[in-house]
Amino acid sequence: MSSSTVDVPVANAVQVVVTDDTLTIELSDGRTVAVPLAWYPRLAHGTAQERSHWRLIGKGHGIHWTDLDEDISVDNLLSGRPSGESQASFQHWLQKRTADSKP
């Protein structure tokens, strides 16, 4: 008995849109993936300007938001995995963010 493998092309992000409640990623294979923004608390707590300042990383295998120190992989989006950040880590980030915004 022989077996064969099928090479499945990896879809990469080509466009990102973040609204007040949804993260939408357009992929190189024509699909569009939309997930609740609540899956990514740093994005949910970011301003519209911060959320719009993103860049593709790893030739589109992921997305990075410099202002929010957030990285999301296309694989995690396609697998339906929300942020894996611990609550303690997120709370530390949120406290630092609040402290940094005070005059």
Backbone atoms as SQL, in Angstrom:
CREATE TABLE atoms (id INTEGER PRIMARY KEY, chain TEXT, resi INTEGER, resn TEXT, atom TEXT, x REAL, y REAL, z REAL);
INSERT INTO atoms VALUES
  (1, 'A', 1, 'MET', 'N', 0.840, -1.171, 0.000),
  (2, 'A', 1, 'MET', 'CA', 0.000, 0.000, 0.000),
  (3, 'A', 1, 'MET', 'C', 0.891, 1.242, 0.000),
  (4, 'A', 2, 'SER', 'N', 0.549, 2.165, -0.826),
  (5, 'A', 2, 'SER', 'CA', 1.326, 3.398, -0.873),
  (6, 'A', 2, 'SER', 'C', 0.488, 4.537, -0.322),
  (7, 'A', 3, 'SER', 'N', 1.179, 5.516, 0.127),
  (8, 'A', 3, 'SER', 'CA', 0.466, 6.698, 0.602),
  (9, 'A', 3, 'SER', 'C', 1.053, 7.903, -0.091),
  (10, 'A', 4, 'SER', 'N', 0.265, 8.886, -0.230),
  (11, 'A', 4, 'SER', 'CA', 0.747, 10.108, -0.853),
  (12, 'A', 4, 'SER', 'C', 0.385, 11.273, 0.053),
  (13, 'A', 5, 'THR', 'N', 1.119, 12.302, -0.105),
  (14, 'A', 5, 'THR', 'CA', 0.823, 13.501, 0.652),
  (15, 'A', 5, 'THR', 'C', 0.308, 14.563, -0.299),
  (16, 'A', 6, 'VAL', 'N', -0.504, 15.380, 0.226),
  (17, 'A', 6, 'VAL', 'CA', -1.041, 16.480, -0.557),
  (18, 'A', 6, 'VAL', 'C', -0.490, 17.760, 0.041),
  (19, 'A', 7, 'ASP', 'N', 0.132, 18.549, -0.778),
  (20, 'A', 7, 'ASP', 'CA', 0.621, 19.835, -0.318),
  (21, 'A', 7, 'ASP', 'C', -0.524, 20.833, -0.372),
  (22, 'A', 8, 'VAL', 'N', -0.904, 21.284, 0.806),
  (23, 'A', 8, 'VAL', 'CA', -1.962, 22.281, 0.896),
  (24, 'A', 8, 'VAL', 'C', -1.292, 23.644, 1.008),
  (25, 'A', 9, 'PRO', 'N', -1.581, 24.527, 0.075),
  (26, 'A', 9, 'PRO', 'CA', -0.952, 25.840, 0.151),
  (27, 'A', 9, 'PRO', 'C', -1.399, 26.574, 1.422),
  (28, 'A', 10, 'VAL', 'N', -0.460, 27.241, 2.032),
  (29, 'A', 10, 'VAL', 'CA', -0.748, 27.993, 3.243),
  (30, 'A', 10, 'VAL', 'C', -1.329, 29.346, 2.858),
  (31, 'A', 11, 'ALA', 'N', -2.439, 29.677, 3.460),
  (32, 'A', 11, 'ALA', 'CA', -3.048, 30.981, 3.208),
  (33, 'A', 11, 'ALA', 'C', -2.350, 32.018, 4.075),
  (34, 'A', 12, 'ASN', 'N', -2.085, 33.159, 3.501),
  (35, 'A', 12, 'ASN', 'CA', -1.461, 34.258, 4.223),
  (36, 'A', 12, 'ASN', 'C', -2.409, 35.441, 4.270),
  (37, 'A', 13, 'ALA', 'N', -2.248, 36.244, 5.286),
  (38, 'A', 13, 'ALA', 'CA', -3.036, 37.466, 5.398),
  (39, 'A', 13, 'ALA', 'C', -2.581, 38.457, 4.339),
  (40, 'A', 14, 'VAL', 'N', -3.531, 39.147, 3.742),
  (41, 'A', 14, 'VAL', 'CA', -3.192, 40.197, 2.785),
  (42, 'A', 14, 'VAL', 'C', -3.820, 41.533, 3.172),
  (43, 'A', 15, 'GLN', 'N', -4.866, 41.490, 3.992),
  (44, 'A', 15, 'GLN', 'CA', -5.543, 42.716, 4.410),
  (45, 'A', 15, 'GLN', 'C', -6.173, 42.488, 5.777),
  (46, 'A', 16, 'VAL', 'N', -6.211, 43.541, 6.583),
  (47, 'A', 16, 'VAL', 'CA', -6.751, 43.471, 7.938),
  (48, 'A', 16, 'VAL', 'C', -7.701, 44.644, 8.145),
  (49, 'A', 17, 'VAL', 'N', -8.867, 44.352, 8.719),
  (50, 'A', 17, 'VAL', 'CA', -9.814, 45.399, 9.088),
  (51, 'A', 17, 'VAL', 'C', -10.260, 45.126, 10.512),
  (52, 'A', 18, 'VAL', 'N', -10.170, 46.148, 11.355),
  (53, 'A', 18, 'VAL', 'CA', -10.602, 46.017, 12.737),
  (54, 'A', 18, 'VAL', 'C', -11.682, 47.052, 13.001),
  (55, 'A', 19, 'THR', 'N', -12.855, 46.576, 13.407),
  (56, 'A', 19, 'THR', 'CA', -13.942, 47.476, 13.797),
  (57, 'A', 19, 'THR', 'C', -14.059, 47.438, 15.318),
  (58, 'A', 20, 'ASP', 'N', -15.085, 48.073, 15.856),
  (59, 'A', 20, 'ASP', 'CA', -15.269, 48.082, 17.305),
  (60, 'A', 20, 'ASP', 'C', -15.568, 46.700, 17.876),
  (61, 'A', 21, 'ASP', 'N', -16.021, 45.770, 17.037),
  (62, 'A', 21, 'ASP', 'CA', -16.379, 44.453, 17.575),
  (63, 'A', 21, 'ASP', 'C', -15.872, 43.258, 16.774),
  (64, 'A', 22, 'THR', 'N', -15.163, 43.491, 15.651),
  (65, 'A', 22, 'THR', 'CA', -14.745, 42.380, 14.793),
  (66, 'A', 22, 'THR', 'C', -13.349, 42.594, 14.226),
  (67, 'A', 23, 'LEU', 'N', -12.583, 41.498, 14.167),
  (68, 'A', 23, 'LEU', 'CA', -11.302, 41.468, 13.466),
  (69, 'A', 23, 'LEU', 'C', -11.534, 40.655, 12.208),
  (70, 'A', 24, 'THR', 'N', -11.300, 41.258, 11.048),
  (71, 'A', 24, 'THR', 'CA', -11.513, 40.595, 9.767),
  (72, 'A', 24, 'THR', 'C', -10.195, 40.549, 9.007),
  (73, 'A', 25, 'ILE', 'N', -9.855, 39.355, 8.536),
  (74, 'A', 25, 'ILE', 'CA', -8.612, 39.141, 7.799),
  (75, 'A', 25, 'ILE', 'C', -8.944, 38.582, 6.426),
  (76, 'A', 26, 'GLU', 'N', -8.458, 39.245, 5.384),
  (77, 'A', 26, 'GLU', 'CA', -8.575, 38.703, 4.032),
  (78, 'A', 26, 'GLU', 'C', -7.332, 37.874, 3.762),
  (79, 'A', 27, 'LEU', 'N', -7.534, 36.663, 3.223),
  (80, 'A', 27, 'LEU', 'CA', -6.439, 35.741, 2.983),
  (81, 'A', 27, 'LEU', 'C', -6.074, 35.657, 1.516),
  (82, 'A', 28, 'SER', 'N', -4.859, 35.218, 1.259),
  (83, 'A', 28, 'SER', 'CA', -4.338, 35.136, -0.105),
  (84, 'A', 28, 'SER', 'C', -5.090, 34.134, -0.966),
  (85, 'A', 29, 'ASP', 'N', -5.810, 33.193, -0.358),
  (86, 'A', 29, 'ASP', 'CA', -6.557, 32.206, -1.139),
  (87, 'A', 29, 'ASP', 'C', -7.997, 32.627, -1.417),
  (88, 'A', 30, 'GLY', 'N', -8.345, 33.874, -1.065),
  (89, 'A', 30, 'GLY', 'CA', -9.671, 34.391, -1.350),
  (90, 'A', 30, 'GLY', 'C', -10.641, 34.315, -0.188),
  (91, 'A', 31, 'ARG', 'N', -10.294, 33.586, 0.860),
  (92, 'A', 31, 'ARG', 'CA', -11.178, 33.512, 2.021),
  (93, 'A', 31, 'ARG', 'C', -11.083, 34.774, 2.862),
  (94, 'A', 32, 'THR', 'N', -12.132, 35.014, 3.628),
  (95, 'A', 32, 'THR', 'CA', -12.155, 36.069, 4.621),
  (96, 'A', 32, 'THR', 'C', -12.531, 35.431, 5.944),
  (97, 'A', 33, 'VAL', 'N', -11.757, 35.732, 6.969),
  (98, 'A', 33, 'VAL', 'CA', -12.001, 35.195, 8.307),
  (99, 'A', 33, 'VAL', 'C', -12.352, 36.356, 9.214),
  (100, 'A', 34, 'ALA', 'N', -13.444, 36.235, 9.935),
  (101, 'A', 34, 'ALA', 'CA', -13.853, 37.265, 10.884),
  (102, 'A', 34, 'ALA', 'C', -14.058, 36.613, 12.249),
  (103, 'A', 35, 'VAL', 'N', -13.493, 37.244, 13.280),
  (104, 'A', 35, 'VAL', 'CA', -13.623, 36.743, 14.642),
  (105, 'A', 35, 'VAL', 'C', -14.015, 37.903, 15.557),
  (106, 'A', 36, 'PRO', 'N', -14.617, 37.583, 16.695),
  (107, 'A', 36, 'PRO', 'CA', -14.980, 38.652, 17.632),
  (108, 'A', 36, 'PRO', 'C', -13.738, 39.356, 18.169),
  (109, 'A', 37, 'LEU', 'N', -13.784, 40.656, 18.255),
  (110, 'A', 37, 'LEU', 'CA', -12.659, 41.414, 18.781),
  (111, 'A', 37, 'LEU', 'C', -12.396, 41.035, 20.238),
  (112, 'A', 38, 'ALA', 'N', -13.418, 40.591, 20.945),
  (113, 'A', 38, 'ALA', 'CA', -13.270, 40.181, 22.343),
  (114, 'A', 38, 'ALA', 'C', -12.270, 39.034, 22.501),
  (115, 'A', 39, 'TRP', 'N', -11.982, 38.300, 21.424),
  (116, 'A', 39, 'TRP', 'CA', -10.975, 37.237, 21.483),
  (117, 'A', 39, 'TRP', 'C', -9.586, 37.801, 21.743),
  (118, 'A', 40, 'TYR', 'N', -9.384, 39.058, 21.433),
  (119, 'A', 40, 'TYR', 'CA', -8.071, 39.689, 21.557),
  (120, 'A', 40, 'TYR', 'C', -8.204, 40.954, 22.404),
  (121, 'A', 41, 'PRO', 'N', -8.107, 40.818, 23.727),
  (122, 'A', 41, 'PRO', 'CA', -8.357, 41.942, 24.629),
  (123, 'A', 41, 'PRO', 'C', -7.512, 43.177, 24.371),
  (124, 'A', 42, 'ARG', 'N', -6.273, 42.990, 23.945),
  (125, 'A', 42, 'ARG', 'CA', -5.448, 44.179, 23.675),
  (126, 'A', 42, 'ARG', 'C', -6.034, 44.980, 22.515),
  (127, 'A', 43, 'LEU', 'N', -6.502, 44.301, 21.491),
  (128, 'A', 43, 'LEU', 'CA', -7.146, 45.013, 20.384),
  (129, 'A', 43, 'LEU', 'C', -8.442, 45.654, 20.855),
  (130, 'A', 44, 'ALA', 'N', -9.191, 44.934, 21.663),
  (131, 'A', 44, 'ALA', 'CA', -10.471, 45.456, 22.148),
  (132, 'A', 44, 'ALA', 'C', -10.277, 46.717, 22.986),
  (133, 'A', 45, 'HIS', 'N', -9.162, 46.812, 23.715),
  (134, 'A', 45, 'HIS', 'CA', -8.898, 47.982, 24.550),
  (135, 'A', 45, 'HIS', 'C', -8.122, 49.075, 23.808),
  (136, 'A', 46, 'GLY', 'N', -7.732, 48.810, 22.575),
  (137, 'A', 46, 'GLY', 'CA', -7.005, 49.805, 21.795),
  (138, 'A', 46, 'GLY', 'C', -7.943, 50.827, 21.174),
  (139, 'A', 47, 'THR', 'N', -7.374, 51.942, 20.813),
  (140, 'A', 47, 'THR', 'CA', -8.152, 52.959, 20.105),
  (141, 'A', 47, 'THR', 'C', -8.263, 52.554, 18.639),
  (142, 'A', 48, 'ALA', 'N', -9.162, 53.191, 17.933),
  (143, 'A', 48, 'ALA', 'CA', -9.307, 52.916, 16.500),
  (144, 'A', 48, 'ALA', 'C', -7.988, 53.206, 15.779),
  (145, 'A', 49, 'GLN', 'N', -7.297, 54.259, 16.178),
  (146, 'A', 49, 'GLN', 'CA', -6.022, 54.597, 15.549),
  (147, 'A', 49, 'GLN', 'C', -4.986, 53.508, 15.826),
  (148, 'A', 50, 'GLU', 'N', -4.903, 53.026, 17.059),
  (149, 'A', 50, 'GLU', 'CA', -3.940, 51.971, 17.396),
  (150, 'A', 50, 'GLU', 'C', -4.253, 50.678, 16.639),
  (151, 'A', 51, 'ARG', 'N', -5.528, 50.358, 16.524),
  (152, 'A', 51, 'ARG', 'CA', -5.928, 49.126, 15.830),
  (153, 'A', 51, 'ARG', 'C', -5.669, 49.217, 14.334),
  (154, 'A', 52, 'SER', 'N', -5.654, 50.426, 13.793),
  (155, 'A', 52, 'SER', 'CA', -5.426, 50.584, 12.349),
  (156, 'A', 52, 'SER', 'C', -3.937, 50.568, 12.001),
  (157, 'A', 53, 'HIS', 'N', -3.073, 50.606, 13.011),
  (158, 'A', 53, 'HIS', 'CA', -1.624, 50.622, 12.794),
  (159, 'A', 53, 'HIS', 'C', -1.080, 49.202, 12.940),
  (160, 'A', 54, 'TRP', 'N', -1.252, 48.413, 11.889),
  (161, 'A', 54, 'TRP', 'CA', -0.818, 47.014, 11.880),
  (162, 'A', 54, 'TRP', 'C', 0.131, 46.797, 10.713),
  (163, 'A', 55, 'ARG', 'N', 0.856, 45.680, 10.782),
  (164, 'A', 55, 'ARG', 'CA', 1.703, 45.286, 9.653),
  (165, 'A', 55, 'ARG', 'C', 1.736, 43.764, 9.595),
  (166, 'A', 56, 'LEU', 'N', 1.905, 43.254, 8.385),
  (167, 'A', 56, 'LEU', 'CA', 2.016, 41.813, 8.200),
  (168, 'A', 56, 'LEU', 'C', 3.416, 41.382, 8.603),
  (169, 'A', 57, 'ILE', 'N', 3.520, 40.221, 9.239),
  (170, 'A', 57, 'ILE', 'CA', 4.813, 39.670, 9.617),
  (171, 'A', 57, 'ILE', 'C', 4.932, 38.254, 9.049),
  (172, 'A', 58, 'GLY', 'N', 6.156, 37.821, 8.845),
  (173, 'A', 58, 'GLY', 'CA', 6.377, 36.474, 8.320),
  (174, 'A', 58, 'GLY', 'C', 5.718, 36.240, 6.982),
  (175, 'A', 59, 'LYS', 'N', 5.817, 37.222, 6.091),
  (176, 'A', 59, 'LYS', 'CA', 5.215, 37.135, 4.748),
  (177, 'A', 59, 'LYS', 'C', 3.713, 36.856, 4.808),
  (178, 'A', 60, 'GLY', 'N', 3.062, 37.425, 5.820),
  (179, 'A', 60, 'GLY', 'CA', 1.606, 37.278, 5.936),
  (180, 'A', 60, 'GLY', 'C', 1.155, 36.126, 6.812),
  (181, 'A', 61, 'HIS', 'N', 2.097, 35.443, 7.464),
  (182, 'A', 61, 'HIS', 'CA', 1.710, 34.360, 8.379),
  (183, 'A', 61, 'HIS', 'C', 1.134, 34.916, 9.671),
  (184, 'A', 62, 'GLY', 'N', 1.346, 36.210, 9.908),
  (185, 'A', 62, 'GLY', 'CA', 0.832, 36.838, 11.118),
  (186, 'A', 62, 'GLY', 'C', 0.655, 38.321, 10.936),
  (187, 'A', 63, 'ILE', 'N', 0.051, 38.927, 11.949),
  (188, 'A', 63, 'ILE', 'CA', -0.195, 40.370, 11.964),
  (189, 'A', 63, 'ILE', 'C', 0.351, 40.911, 13.274),
  (190, 'A', 64, 'HIS', 'N', 0.982, 42.083, 13.206),
  (191, 'A', 64, 'HIS', 'CA', 1.564, 42.708, 14.397),
  (192, 'A', 64, 'HIS', 'C', 1.023, 44.122, 14.549),
  (193, 'A', 65, 'TRP', 'N', 0.630, 44.459, 15.778),
  (194, 'A', 65, 'TRP', 'CA', 0.208, 45.800, 16.152),
  (195, 'A', 65, 'TRP', 'C', 1.253, 46.344, 17.112),
  (196, 'A', 66, 'THR', 'N', 2.134, 47.214, 16.623),
  (197, 'A', 66, 'THR', 'CA', 3.220, 47.745, 17.433),
  (198, 'A', 66, 'THR', 'C', 2.693, 48.510, 18.636),
  (199, 'A', 67, 'ASP', 'N', 1.719, 49.377, 18.437),
  (200, 'A', 67, 'ASP', 'CA', 1.205, 50.220, 19.515),
  (201, 'A', 67, 'ASP', 'C', 0.575, 49.411, 20.647),
  (202, 'A', 68, 'LEU', 'N', 0.092, 48.216, 20.336),
  (203, 'A', 68, 'LEU', 'CA', -0.600, 47.389, 21.332),
  (204, 'A', 68, 'LEU', 'C', 0.218, 46.174, 21.751),
  (205, 'A', 69, 'ASP', 'N', 1.402, 46.010, 21.174),
  (206, 'A', 69, 'ASP', 'CA', 2.270, 44.859, 21.453),
  (207, 'A', 69, 'ASP', 'C', 1.496, 43.548, 21.298),
  (208, 'A', 70, 'GLU', 'N', 0.817, 43.418, 20.161),
  (209, 'A', 70, 'GLU', 'CA', -0.026, 42.247, 19.884),
  (210, 'A', 70, 'GLU', 'C', 0.402, 41.596, 18.581),
  (211, 'A', 71, 'ASP', 'N', 0.496, 40.270, 18.607),
  (212, 'A', 71, 'ASP', 'CA', 0.774, 39.471, 17.420),
  (213, 'A', 71, 'ASP', 'C', -0.282, 38.384, 17.321),
  (214, 'A', 72, 'ILE', 'N', -0.827, 38.194, 16.118),
  (215, 'A', 72, 'ILE', 'CA', -1.824, 37.148, 15.891),
  (216, 'A', 72, 'ILE', 'C', -1.421, 36.384, 14.642),
  (217, 'A', 73, 'SER', 'N', -1.396, 35.057, 14.759),
  (218, 'A', 73, 'SER', 'CA', -1.029, 34.239, 13.605),
  (219, 'A', 73, 'SER', 'C', -2.271, 33.841, 12.809),
  (220, 'A', 74, 'VAL', 'N', -2.087, 33.701, 11.514),
  (221, 'A', 74, 'VAL', 'CA', -3.175, 33.238, 10.655),
  (222, 'A', 74, 'VAL', 'C', -3.594, 31.826, 11.065),
  (223, 'A', 75, 'ASP', 'N', -2.627, 30.980, 11.426),
  (224, 'A', 75, 'ASP', 'CA', -2.954, 29.622, 11.872),
  (225, 'A', 75, 'ASP', 'C', -3.924, 29.633, 13.050),
  (226, 'A', 76, 'ASN', 'N', -3.679, 30.501, 14.027),
  (227, 'A', 76, 'ASN', 'CA', -4.585, 30.571, 15.179),
  (228, 'A', 76, 'ASN', 'C', -5.970, 31.054, 14.773),
  (229, 'A', 77, 'LEU', 'N', -6.024, 32.012, 13.864),
  (230, 'A', 77, 'LEU', 'CA', -7.326, 32.492, 13.384),
  (231, 'A', 77, 'LEU', 'C', -8.088, 31.370, 12.689),
  (232, 'A', 78, 'LEU', 'N', -7.395, 30.645, 11.820),
  (233, 'A', 78, 'LEU', 'CA', -8.051, 29.562, 11.083),
  (234, 'A', 78, 'LEU', 'C', -8.446, 28.405, 11.988),
  (235, 'A', 79, 'SER', 'N', -7.733, 28.236, 13.098),
  (236, 'A', 79, 'SER', 'CA', -8.047, 27.167, 14.049),
  (237, 'A', 79, 'SER', 'C', -9.091, 27.588, 15.074),
  (238, 'A', 80, 'GLY', 'N', -9.499, 28.852, 15.022),
  (239, 'A', 80, 'GLY', 'CA', -10.504, 29.340, 15.965),
  (240, 'A', 80, 'GLY', 'C', -9.970, 29.524, 17.372),
  (241, 'A', 81, 'ARG', 'N', -8.685, 29.849, 17.490),
  (242, 'A', 81, 'ARG', 'CA', -8.059, 30.036, 18.800),
  (243, 'A', 81, 'ARG', 'C', -8.005, 31.513, 19.175),
  (244, 'A', 82, 'PRO', 'N', -8.657, 31.879, 20.261),
  (245, 'A', 82, 'PRO', 'CA', -8.532, 33.258, 20.746),
  (246, 'A', 82, 'PRO', 'C', -7.173, 33.474, 21.395),
  (247, 'A', 83, 'SER', 'N', -6.937, 34.660, 21.869),
  (248, 'A', 83, 'SER', 'CA', -5.664, 34.998, 22.509),
  (249, 'A', 83, 'SER', 'C', -5.342, 34.004, 23.617),
  (250, 'A', 84, 'GLY', 'N', -4.080, 33.622, 23.688),
  (251, 'A', 84, 'GLY', 'CA', -3.639, 32.716, 24.743),
  (252, 'A', 84, 'GLY', 'C', -2.967, 33.462, 25.885),
  (253, 'A', 85, 'GLU', 'N', -3.051, 34.790, 25.860),
  (254, 'A', 85, 'GLU', 'CA', -2.411, 35.581, 26.908),
  (255, 'A', 85, 'GLU', 'C', -3.096, 35.334, 28.246),
  (256, 'A', 86, 'SER', 'N', -2.296, 35.168, 29.273),
  (257, 'A', 86, 'SER', 'CA', -2.864, 34.943, 30.609),
  (258, 'A', 86, 'SER', 'C', -3.544, 36.210, 31.104),
  (259, 'A', 87, 'GLN', 'N', -4.479, 36.027, 31.992),
  (260, 'A', 87, 'GLN', 'CA', -5.192, 37.165, 32.576),
  (261, 'A', 87, 'GLN', 'C', -4.212, 38.062, 33.340),
  (262, 'A', 88, 'ALA', 'N', -3.229, 37.460, 34.023),
  (263, 'A', 88, 'ALA', 'CA', -2.247, 38.243, 34.769),
  (264, 'A', 88, 'ALA', 'C', -1.418, 39.114, 33.828),
  (265, 'A', 89, 'SER', 'N', -0.983, 38.546, 32.709),
  (266, 'A', 89, 'SER', 'CA', -0.202, 39.301, 31.733),
  (267, 'A', 89, 'SER', 'C', -1.023, 40.442, 31.153),
  (268, 'A', 90, 'PHE', 'N', -2.277, 40.161, 30.811),
  (269, 'A', 90, 'PHE', 'CA', -3.133, 41.202, 30.247),
  (270, 'A', 90, 'PHE', 'C', -3.364, 42.317, 31.262),
  (271, 'A', 91, 'GLN', 'N', -3.627, 41.963, 32.515),
  (272, 'A', 91, 'GLN', 'CA', -3.869, 42.976, 33.551),
  (273, 'A', 91, 'GLN', 'C', -2.626, 43.838, 33.771),
  (274, 'A', 92, 'HIS', 'N', -1.448, 43.232, 33.732),
  (275, 'A', 92, 'HIS', 'CA', -0.202, 43.986, 33.856),
  (276, 'A', 92, 'HIS', 'C', -0.070, 44.982, 32.700),
  (277, 'A', 93, 'TRP', 'N', -0.348, 44.524, 31.482),
  (278, 'A', 93, 'TRP', 'CA', -0.294, 45.402, 30.306),
  (279, 'A', 93, 'TRP', 'C', -1.298, 46.545, 30.445),
  (280, 'A', 94, 'LEU', 'N', -2.516, 46.216, 30.878),
  (281, 'A', 94, 'LEU', 'CA', -3.570, 47.215, 31.009),
  (282, 'A', 94, 'LEU', 'C', -3.214, 48.259, 32.067),
  (283, 'A', 95, 'GLN', 'N', -2.651, 47.817, 33.185),
  (284, 'A', 95, 'GLN', 'CA', -2.243, 48.760, 34.234),
  (285, 'A', 95, 'GLN', 'C', -1.131, 49.677, 33.750),
  (286, 'A', 96, 'LYS', 'N', -0.155, 49.123, 33.042),
  (287, 'A', 96, 'LYS', 'CA', 0.940, 49.934, 32.503),
  (288, 'A', 96, 'LYS', 'C', 0.398, 50.931, 31.485),
  (289, 'A', 97, 'ARG', 'N', -0.509, 50.486, 30.662),
  (290, 'A', 97, 'ARG', 'CA', -1.123, 51.350, 29.645),
  (291, 'A', 97, 'ARG', 'C', -1.850, 52.516, 30.307),
  (292, 'A', 98, 'THR', 'N', -2.605, 52.229, 31.359),
  (293, 'A', 98, 'THR', 'CA', -3.345, 53.264, 32.082),
  (294, 'A', 98, 'THR', 'C', -2.389, 54.248, 32.744),
  (295, 'A', 99, 'ALA', 'N', -1.331, 53.718, 33.359),
  (296, 'A', 99, 'ALA', 'CA', -0.350, 54.571, 34.026),
  (297, 'A', 99, 'ALA', 'C', 0.383, 55.467, 33.012),
  (298, 'A', 100, 'ASP', 'N', 0.713, 54.912, 31.855),
  (299, 'A', 100, 'ASP', 'CA', 1.423, 55.675, 30.821),
  (300, 'A', 100, 'ASP', 'C', 0.567, 56.779, 30.213),
  (301, 'A', 101, 'SER', 'N', -0.752, 56.645, 30.277),
  (302, 'A', 101, 'SER', 'CA', -1.635, 57.641, 29.646),
  (303, 'A', 101, 'SER', 'C', -1.957, 58.807, 30.579),
  (304, 'A', 102, 'LYS', 'N', -1.566, 58.704, 31.841),
  (305, 'A', 102, 'LYS', 'CA', -1.819, 59.804, 32.787),
  (306, 'A', 102, 'LYS', 'C', -0.809, 60.917, 32.557),
  (307, 'A', 103, 'PRO', 'N', -1.274, 62.180, 32.698),
  (308, 'A', 103, 'PRO', 'CA', -0.366, 63.319, 32.459),
  (309, 'A', 103, 'PRO', 'C', 0.741, 63.436, 33.482);
